[in-house]
Amino acid sequence: MKYEYIRVRVDKNNRAMNGDMESHRETIDRKATAGARYEGWFPVTQGPAGKTVEFDLVFEAA
C-alpha cells in the first residue's frame, strides 16, 4: 500500500486568526476524481498559540 501526502497551509490573513478551513476541499475532490482515497490528516506545523498552521492530507494512492 502506498500513500501520498499533500501539504496544506491554513490562510490566516484575517484579523481574528480563524483561518480559511475550506481550501482543502478542492484538493480532496481532485484526488478522489483521480481515484485516490482520502485517509485523514496530520498537523505538521503549529503556531505559538498552538493553532495548526500547516497539515498534511493523507491519500491512499490509486
Sequence and secondary structure as in RCSB ss.txt:
>XXXX:A:sequence
MKYEYIRVRVDKNNRAMNGDMESHRETIDRKATAGARYEGWFPVTQGPAGKTVEFDLVFEAA
>XXXX:A:secstr
  EEEEEEE B  STT   B STHHHHHHHHHHTT EEEEEEEEEE TTS EEEEEEEEE  
